[in-house]
Amino acid sequence: MPELPEVETTKRGIERLLINKTVEHTIVRHYKFRQPIARNIGYILKNQTLKTVSRRAKYLLFNFTKGTLIIHLGMSGSLRVVSLNTPKEKHDHVEILFNDNHCLRFRDPRRFGLVIWTKKNPFEHKLLKNCGPEPLTQQFSGLYLHRVAKNRTCPIKQFIMLNNIVVGVGNIYANEALFSAGISPNRPANSIGLDEFMLLSKSIKTVLRKAIKAGGTTLQDFKNERGDAGYFKQKLAVYGRASLPCYNCRQAITQVRIGQRSSFYCKNCQK
């Protein structure tokens, strides 16, 4: 699933290419996603100008003249900016054609994504209004984590993946940040001390920034707005490295299930 770095990478690429461009035509080949796409979306978007592109959690917000298009990439989706004559592929389900001959294509093989239109404040939408702080802002800190973890006994890895605690720390980056901070993913959240939370918050920020700089992580489906793979996979320290030697101590990386998700850590380096 595309996580925060992949969505942020996509956002930045689209922003460079499509800001202040006007929609000429919209093509929807499949309306049935996690929620159905509005049948009149083509009529709604026609002649509207794209003012800004922003991100909240793993949602992309396309702010047009008269409202906002909210897009979530789901499990396997990607957004690509291509020229109009670029051959279409099997899972290109939505196309937004702009007046500069660029086309924004939403590709989603599993159709678990979302394309939703709203005229209201998108941050008050039911999908977004209860989201926790963005991890790359000052609002997210070790002090904040220590405070909200006070009565939480769930494993720390599960805790930092809760959308109402902090957004965008998906499975890959939770594993990597906990390794960087030297904290075992199994420890109860309320057992983590303030100093450890300070280190963990910094590790989360560092890991996410490095992943964004590398264009995200491509494990299976993710491609950026140009159709390129992300390269952070080459820098993963523990994720997907079960039984391989830890880069720090050379002991084998352990794989366990925590909250229905595969988790990877070094028993020697993470306490």
SEMI-673465 format. One record per residue: residue number from 1; residue in three letters; x, y, z of N, C-alpha, C in turn. Coordinates in steps of 0.1 Angstrom, whole numbers, plus 5000, padded with zeros to 4 digits. Layout:
   domar   kolza     nu     nv     nw    cau    cav    caw     cu     cv     cw
     NUM     ALA      X      Y      Z      X      Y      Z      X      Y      Z
...
This chain:
   domar   kolza     nu     nv     nw    cau    cav    caw     cu     cv     cw
       1     MET   5008   4988   5000   5000   5000   5000   5009   5013   5000
       2     PRO   5006   5022   4991   5014   5035   4992   5012   5041   5005
       3     GLU   5023   5045   5012   5023   5052   5025   5026   5066   5023
       4     LEU   5028   5073   5034   5030   5088   5034   5041   5092   5024
       5     PRO   5053   5086   5024   5063   5091   5015   5059   5089   5000
       6     GLU   5052   5079   4997   5048   5076   4983   5038   5087   4979
       7     VAL   5028   5089   4988   5018   5099   4985   5024   5113   4984
       8     GLU   5033   5116   4993   5039   5130   4993   5048   5131   4980
       9     THR   5055   5121   4976   5062   5121   4964   5053   5124   4952
      10     THR   5042   5117   4951   5032   5119   4941   5027   5133   4941
      11     LYS   5024   5138   4953   5018   5151   4954   5028   5162   4948
      12     ARG   5040   5161   4952   5050   5171   4947   5052   5171   4932
      13     GLY   5052   5159   4927   5054   5158   4912   5042   5163   4905
      14     ILE   5030   5160   4909   5018   5166   4903   5017   5181   4904
      15     GLU   5021   5185   4916   5021   5200   4918   5029   5208   4908
      16     ARG   5041   5202   4905   5050   5209   4896   5044   5210   4882
      17     LEU   5035   5200   4878   5031   5199   4864   5017   5205   4861
      18     LEU   5008   5205   4871   4994   5208   4868   4988   5220   4875
      19     ILE   4995   5226   4884   4990   5238   4891   4986   5249   4880
      20     ASN   4974   5255   4882   4969   5266   4874   4965   5261   4860
      21     LYS   4964   5248   4858   4959   5242   4846   4944   5240   4847
      22     THR   4936   5240   4836   4922   5239   4836   4917   5226   4830
      23     VAL   4907   5220   4836   4902   5207   4832   4893   5209   4819
      24     GLU   4896   5201   4809   4888   5201   4797   4879   5190   4796
      25     HIS   4883   5178   4801   4875   5166   4800   4879   5156   4810
      26     THR   4869   5148   4814   4872   5137   4824   4866   5124   4819
      27     ILE   4874   5114   4820   4869   5100   4815   4869   5091   4827
      28     VAL   4858   5084   4830   4858   5074   4841   4853   5061   4834
      29     ARG   4862   5051   4835   4859   5038   4829   4853   5029   4839
      30     HIS   4855   5031   4852   4849   5023   4862   4845   5032   4873
      31     TYR   4832   5032   4877   4828   5041   4888   4828   5034   4901
      32     LYS   4829   5021   4901   4828   5013   4914   4842   5012   4920
      33     PHE   4844   5020   4931   4856   5018   4939   4852   5015   4953
      34     ARG   4860   5018   4963   4856   5016   4977   4843   5024   4980
      35     GLN   4842   5036   4974   4830   5043   4974   4828   5047   4959
      36     PRO   4815   5046   4954   4813   5049   4939   4817   5063   4936
      37     ILE   4823   5065   4924   4827   5079   4920   4814   5085   4915
      38     ALA   4812   5098   4918   4800   5105   4913   4798   5104   4898
      39     ARG   4786   5101   4894   4784   5099   4879   4786   5112   4872
      40     ASN   4784   5123   4878   4785   5136   4872   4799   5143   4874
      41     ILE   4809   5135   4878   4822   5141   4881   4828   5148   4869
      42     GLY   4825   5144   4857   4830   5150   4845   4824   5164   4843
      43     TYR   4811   5165   4846   4804   5178   4845   4809   5187   4856
      44     ILE   4811   5182   4868   4816   5190   4879   4830   5196   4876
      45     LEU   4839   5188   4871   4853   5193   4869   4855   5201   4857
      46     LYS   4846   5200   4847   4849   5207   4834   4850   5222   4836
      47     ASN   4861   5228   4831   4864   5242   4831   4869   5247   4845
      48     GLN   4871   5238   4854   4876   5242   4867   4892   5242   4866
      49     THR   4898   5252   4874   4912   5253   4874   4918   5247   4887
      50     LEU   4929   5239   4885   4935   5233   4897   4944   5244   4904
      51     LYS   4940   5248   4916   4947   5258   4923   4959   5253   4932
      52     THR   4957   5243   4939   4967   5237   4947   4965   5222   4948
      53     VAL   4976   5215   4952   4976   5201   4955   4982   5199   4969
      54     SER   4974   5194   4978   4980   5192   4992   4977   5177   4996
      55     ARG   4983   5174   5008   4981   5161   5013   4977   5161   5028
      56     ARG   4968   5153   5032   4965   5151   5046   4964   5136   5048
      57     ALA   4973   5131   5057   4975   5117   5059   4979   5111   5046
      58     LYS   4972   5100   5041   4975   5094   5029   4965   5098   5018
      59     TYR   4958   5109   5020   4948   5115   5011   4954   5126   5003
      60     LEU   4952   5127   4990   4956   5138   4982   4944   5147   4980
      61     LEU   4946   5160   4981   4935   5170   4980   4938   5179   4968
      62     PHE   4930   5177   4958   4931   5186   4946   4921   5197   4947
      63     ASN   4926   5209   4950   4918   5220   4953   4915   5228   4940
      64     PHE   4903   5227   4935   4899   5233   4923   4891   5246   4926
      65     THR   4887   5253   4916   4880   5266   4917   4868   5265   4926
      66     LYS   4860   5254   4925   4847   5254   4932   4846   5242   4942
      67     GLY   4858   5236   4946   4857   5225   4955   4870   5217   4955
      68     THR   4869   5205   4961   4881   5197   4963   4878   5183   4959
      69     LEU   4888   5177   4951   4887   5163   4948   4897   5156   4957
      70     ILE   4891   5146   4965   4899   5139   4975   4902   5125   4969
      71     ILE   4915   5122   4968   4919   5109   4962   4927   5101   4972
      72     HIS   4924   5088   4974   4932   5079   4981   4936   5068   4972
      73     LEU   4949   5064   4973   4954   5054   4963   4951   5040   4967
      74     GLY   4945   5038   4978   4941   5024   4982   4953   5015   4984
      75     MET   4951   5002   4980   4962   4992   4982   4972   4992   4970
      76     SER   4967   4996   4959   4976   4994   4947   4975   5005   4937
      77     GLY   4970   5016   4941   4967   5027   4931   4980   5036   4929
      78     SER   4979   5043   4918   4990   5053   4915   4984   5064   4906
      79     LEU   4989   5076   4907   4985   5087   4899   4997   5091   4890
      80     ARG   4994   5092   4877   5005   5096   4868   5001   5107   4859
      81     VAL   5010   5116   4856   5008   5127   4846   5015   5123   4833
      82     VAL   5006   5121   4823   5011   5117   4810   5006   5126   4799
      83     SER   5012   5125   4787   5007   5132   4776   4994   5125   4770
      84     LEU   4986   5132   4763   4973   5127   4759   4975   5114   4750
      85     ASN   4986   5114   4742   4988   5102   4733   4994   5090   4739
      86     THR   4997   5091   4753   5003   5079   4760   4993   5068   4760
      87     PRO   4997   5056   4755   4988   5044   4754   4982   5041   4768
      88     LYS   4969   5038   4768   4962   5035   4780   4965   5020   4784
      89     GLU   4965   5018   4797   4967   5004   4802   4955   4999   4809
      90     LYS   4955   4986   4812   4943   4979   4816   4936   4985   4828
      91     HIS   4944   4990   4838   4938   4995   4850   4937   5010   4851
      92     ASP   4938   5017   4840   4937   5031   4840   4922   5035   4840
      93     HIS   4917   5037   4852   4902   5038   4854   4897   5052   4853
      94     VAL   4905   5062   4857   4900   5076   4856   4911   5085   4850
      95     GLU   4907   5094   4841   4916   5103   4834   4910   5117   4835
      96     ILE   4918   5126   4839   4914   5140   4839   4923   5148   4829
      97     LEU   4917   5153   4819   4925   5159   4808   4925   5174   4810
      98     PHE   4937   5180   4809   4939   5194   4812   4942   5202   4798
      99     ASN   4941   5215   4799   4942   5223   4787   4956   5224   4782
     100     ASP   4966   5218   4788   4980   5219   4783   4984   5206   4777
     101     ASN   4974   5197   4774   4977   5184   4768   4983   5174   4778
     102     HIS   4982   5177   4791   4986   5167   4801   4973   5160   4806
     103     CYS   4975   5147   4810   4964   5139   4815   4968   5133   4828
     104     LEU   4960   5135   4838   4962   5129   4851   4954   5115   4851
     105     ARG   4962   5104   4852   4956   5091   4852   4956   5084   4865
     106     PHE   4945   5079   4870   4944   5071   4882   4944   5057   4878
     107     ARG   4954   5050   4882   4955   5035   4879   4953   5028   4892
     108     ASP   4944   5018   4893   4941   5011   4905   4937   4997   4902
     109     PRO   4946   4987   4901   4942   4974   4898   4931   4967   4907
     110     ARG   4932   4970   4920   4923   4964   4929   4910   4972   4931
     111     ARG   4910   4985   4927   4899   4994   4929   4895   4996   4944
     112     PHE   4905   4996   4953   4903   4999   4967   4905   5014   4970
     113     GLY   4908   5022   4960   4910   5036   4962   4897   5044   4962
     114     LEU   4899   5057   4963   4887   5066   4965   4889   5079   4956
     115     VAL   4879   5083   4950   4878   5096   4942   4865   5103   4946
     116     ILE   4866   5113   4955   4855   5119   4961   4855   5134   4959
     117     TRP   4844   5139   4955   4842   5154   4954   4835   5160   4966
     118     THR   4840   5172   4970   4833   5179   4981   4835   5194   4979
     119     LYS   4824   5201   4981   4824   5216   4981   4827   5222   4994
     120     LYS   4827   5213   5005   4830   5218   5018   4845   5218   5022
     121     ASN   4848   5222   5033   4862   5222   5038   4866   5207   5039
     122     PRO   4876   5203   5030   4880   5189   5030   4885   5184   5043
     123     PHE   4891   5192   5051   4897   5188   5064   4886   5185   5074
     124     GLU   4873   5189   5071   4862   5185   5080   4854   5173   5074
     125     HIS   4859   5167   5063   4853   5155   5058   4854   5144   5068
     126     LYS   4845   5135   5068   4845   5124   5078   4857   5115   5077
     127     LEU   4863   5115   5065   4876   5107   5063   4888   5113   5070
     128     LEU   4887   5127   5072   4899   5134   5076   4898   5141   5089
     129     LYS   4886   5144   5094   4884   5152   5106   4890   5147   5119
     130     ASN   4891   5133   5120   4896   5127   5132   4911   5123   5131
     131     CYS   4917   5127   5121   4931   5123   5119   4940   5129   5129
     132     GLY   4951   5122   5133   4961   5128   5142   4970   5137   5135
     133     PRO   4980   5142   5142   4989   5152   5137   4998   5146   5125
     134     GLU   5002   5155   5117   5012   5151   5106   5025   5148   5113
     135     PRO   5032   5138   5109   5045   5134   5116   5056   5144   5113
     136     LEU   5056   5151   5102   5067   5160   5099   5064   5175   5103
     137     THR   5055   5176   5113   5052   5190   5118   5057   5191   5133
     138     GLN   5058   5203   5138   5062   5205   5152   5051   5200   5161
     139     GLN   5039   5198   5157   5028   5193   5166   5032   5179   5170
     140     PHE   5039   5171   5162   5042   5158   5165   5056   5158   5171
     141     SER   5057   5153   5184   5069   5153   5191   5069   5141   5201
     142     GLY   5081   5139   5208   5082   5129   5218   5073   5133   5230
     143     LEU   5072   5145   5233   5063   5150   5244   5049   5146   5241
     144     TYR   5044   5148   5229   5031   5145   5225   5029   5130   5226
     145     LEU   5038   5122   5220   5036   5107   5221   5036   5102   5235
     146     HIS   5044   5107   5244   5045   5103   5258   5031   5106   5265
     147     ARG   5026   5117   5261   5013   5121   5268   5002   5112   5263
     148     VAL   5000   5110   5250   4989   5102   5245   4990   5087   5247
     149     ALA   5003   5083   5251   5005   5068   5253   5003   5064   5267
     150     LYS   5000   5074   5276   5000   5072   5290   4992   5059   5295
     151     ASN   4980   5057   5289   4971   5046   5293   4970   5036   5282
     152     ARG   4979   5036   5273   4978   5026   5261   4987   5014   5263
     153     THR   4981   5002   5263   4989   4990   5266   4992   4982   5253
     154     CYS   4987   4987   5241   4990   4980   5229   5004   4981   5225
     155     PRO   5010   4972   5217   5024   4973   5213   5027   4986   5206
     156     ILE   5039   4991   5209   5043   5004   5204   5042   5005   5189
     157     LYS   5044   4994   5182   5043   4995   5167   5029   4997   5163
     158     GLN   5020   4990   5169   5005   4993   5166   5002   5007   5169
     159     PHE   5007   5012   5181   5003   5025   5186   5007   5036   5176
     160     ILE   5019   5036   5170   5024   5046   5161   5018   5045   5147
     161     MET   5010   5034   5145   5003   5032   5132   4989   5036   5133
     162     LEU   4984   5040   5145   4970   5044   5146   4968   5058   5140
     163     ASN   4958   5059   5131   4956   5072   5124   4952   5083   5133
     164     ASN   4946   5080   5144   4942   5091   5153   4953   5095   5162
     165     ILE   4964   5088   5162   4976   5092   5170   4986   5100   5162
     166     VAL   4989   5094   5150   4998   5101   5141   4994   5096   5127
     167     VAL   4994   5104   5117   4990   5099   5104   5002   5095   5096
     168     GLY   5000   5085   5087   5010   5082   5077   5022   5073   5081
     169     VAL   5022   5069   5093   5033   5060   5097   5029   5046   5094
     170     GLY   5030   5041   5082   5026   5028   5078   5035   5017   5082
     171     ASN   5033   5005   5078   5040   4994   5083   5055   4994   5080
     172     ILE   5058   4998   5068   5073   4998   5064   5080   5008   5073
     173     TYR   5075   5020   5075   5082   5030   5082   5081   5029   5097
     174     ALA   5071   5022   5102   5071   5020   5116   5082   5010   5120
     175     ASN   5084   5000   5112   5095   4990   5114   5108   4997   5114
     176     GLU   5110   5005   5104   5123   5012   5102   5126   5022   5113
     177     ALA   5116   5030   5117   5118   5040   5128   5120   5033   5141
     178     LEU   5114   5022   5145   5116   5016   5157   5130   5010   5158
     179     PHE   5135   5005   5146   5148   5000   5146   5158   5011   5148
     180     SER   5156   5022   5142   5165   5033   5143   5165   5038   5157
     181     ALA   5154   5038   5164   5153   5042   5178   5157   5032   5188
     182     GLY   5159   5019   5184   5164   5009   5193   5153   5004   5202
     183     ILE   5140   5005   5197   5129   5001   5206   5122   4989   5200
     184     SER   5119   4978   5208   5113   4966   5203   5098   4969   5200
     185     PRO   5093   4964   5188   5080   4967   5184   5069   4961   5193
     186     ASN   5073   4951   5201   5064   4944   5210   5061   4952   5223
     187     ARG   5069   4961   5227   5067   4968   5240   5054   4975   5241
     188     PRO   5047   4974   5253   5035   4982   5255   5038   4997   5253
     189     ALA   5029   5004   5247   5032   5019   5244   5034   5026   5257
     190     ASN   5027   5023   5268   5028   5030   5280   5041   5027   5288
     191     SER   5049   5017   5283   5062   5014   5289   5074   5022   5284
     192     ILE   5071   5030   5273   5081   5037   5267   5084   5050   5275
     193     GLY   5096   5053   5278   5099   5065   5286   5100   5078   5277
     194     LEU   5100   5089   5283   5100   5102   5276   5112   5103   5267
     195     ASP   5124   5100   5272   5136   5100   5264   5135   5091   5252
     196     GLU   5129   5079   5253   5128   5070   5242   5118   5076   5232
     197     PHE   5107   5082   5237   5097   5088   5228   5103   5100   5220
     198     MET   5112   5107   5227   5119   5118   5220   5127   5113   5208
     199     LEU   5134   5102   5211   5142   5095   5201   5134   5089   5190
     200     LEU   5122   5083   5194   5114   5077   5184   5107   5087   5175
     201     SER   5103   5098   5180   5097   5109   5172   5107   5114   5161
     202     LYS   5119   5116   5166   5130   5120   5157   5133   5110   5146
     203     SER   5132   5097   5150   5135   5086   5141   5124   5085   5130
     204     ILE   5111   5087   5134   5100   5087   5125   5102   5098   5115
     205     LYS   5105   5110   5119   5107   5121   5110   5119   5119   5100
     206     THR   5130   5114   5106   5141   5111   5097   5139   5101   5087
     207     VAL   5133   5090   5091   5130   5079   5082   5120   5083   5071
     208     LEU   5110   5091   5074   5100   5096   5064   5107   5106   5055
     209     ARG   5115   5115   5060   5122   5124   5051   5131   5117   5041
     210     LYS   5139   5107   5046   5148   5100   5037   5140   5093   5027
     211     ALA   5128   5087   5031   5120   5080   5021   5114   5089   5010
     212     ILE   5110   5101   5014   5105   5111   5005   5116   5115   4995
     213     LYS   5128   5117   5001   5139   5121   4992   5143   5110   4982
     214     ALA   5141   5097   4986   5144   5086   4977   5132   5083   4968
     215     GLY   5121   5091   4969   5110   5088   4960   5100   5077   4965
     216     GLY   5101   5074   4978   5092   5064   4983   5098   5050   4982
     217     THR   5090   5040   4985   5094   5026   4985   5086   5018   4976
     218     THR   5091   5012   4966   5084   5003   4957   5087   4989   4960
     219     LEU   5076   4982   4966   5077   4968   4968   5070   4959   4958
     220     GLN   5058   4964   4953   5051   4957   4943   5045   4967   4933
     221     ASP   5035   4975   4937   5028   4983   4927   5031   4998   4926
     222     PHE   5037   5004   4936   5038   5018   4936   5047   5024   4925
     223     LYS   5041   5034   4918   5049   5042   4909   5046   5057   4912
     224     ASN   5055   5066   4909   5052   5080   4911   5045   5086   4900
     225     GLU   5043   5099   4900   5035   5106   4889   5041   5104   4875
     226     ARG   5054   5100   4874   5060   5098   4861   5061   5083   4858
     227     GLY   5056   5075   4867   5056   5060   4864   5069   5054   4869
     228     ASP   5077   5061   4877   5090   5056   4882   5088   5049   4895
     229     ALA   5097   5039   4898   5097   5033   4911   5104   5041   4921
     230     GLY   5100   5039   4934   5107   5045   4945   5119   5037   4949
     231     TYR   5130   5044   4954   5142   5037   4957   5146   5035   4971
     232     PHE   5136   5038   4981   5140   5037   4995   5141   5022   4999
     233     LYS   5136   5013   4991   5137   4999   4994   5151   4995   4995
     234     GLN   5160   5001   4988   5175   4998   4989   5181   5002   5002
     235     LYS   5174   5010   5010   5179   5015   5022   5172   5009   5034
     236     LEU   5163   5000   5032   5156   4994   5044   5165   4986   5052
     237     ALA   5164   4989   5066   5173   4982   5075   5168   4969   5080
     238     VAL   5154   4968   5082   5148   4956   5088   5137   4951   5080
     239     TYR   5128   4960   5074   5116   4955   5068   5119   4946   5056
     240     GLY   5113   4934   5056   5115   4924   5046   5128   4917   5046
     241     ARG   5135   4918   5058   5149   4912   5059   5149   4901   5069
     242     ALA   5138   4894   5070   5137   4882   5080   5149   4873   5078
     243     SER   5155   4869   5088   5166   4859   5089   5180   4864   5083
     244     LEU   5179   4876   5077   5192   4882   5072   5199   4889   5084
     245     PRO   5212   4891   5083   5219   4897   5094   5216   4912   5096
     246     CYS   5215   4915   5109   5213   4930   5112   5225   4937   5108
     247     TYR   5223   4949   5102   5234   4957   5098   5243   4962   5109
     248     ASN   5238   4963   5121   5245   4967   5133   5253   4956   5140
     249     CYS   5246   4945   5143   5252   4935   5152   5254   4922   5145
     250     ARG   5249   4920   5133   5250   4908   5125   5241   4896   5129
     251     GLN   5233   4898   5140   5224   4888   5144   5212   4888   5134
     252     ALA   5205   4877   5133   5194   4875   5123   5182   4884   5127
     253     ILE   5176   4890   5117   5164   4898   5119   5153   4889   5121
     254     THR   5144   4892   5131   5133   4884   5135   5120   4890   5128
     255     GLN   5111   4880   5124   5098   4884   5118   5087   4879   5127
     256     VAL   5078   4887   5131   5066   4883   5139   5054   4890   5134
     257     ARG   5042   4886   5139   5030   4893   5135   5025   4902   5147
     258     ILE   5023   4914   5145   5018   4924   5155   5006   4931   5149
     259     GLY   4995   4929   5155   4983   4936   5149   4980   4932   5135
     260     GLN   4981   4919   5132   4978   4914   5118   4988   4919   5108
     261     ARG   4999   4925   5112   5009   4930   5102   5022   4923   5104
     262     SER   5030   4920   5094   5043   4915   5095   5052   4926   5101
     263     SER   5060   4922   5111   5069   4931   5118   5083   4925   5118
     264     PHE   5093   4934   5116   5107   4929   5115   5115   4937   5125
     265     TYR   5124   4931   5133   5132   4938   5142   5144   4929   5146
     266     CYS   5154   4936   5153   5165   4929   5158   5164   4927   5173
     267     LYS   5164   4915   5178   5162   4913   5192   5174   4918   5200
     268     ASN   5185   4919   5194   5197   4923   5201   5198   4939   5202
     269     CYS   5194   4945   5191   5195   4960   5190   5183   4968   5195
     270     GLN   5172   4961   5196   5159   4967   5200   5154   4961   5213
     271     LYS   5153   4970   5223   5149   4965   5236   5136   4972   5241
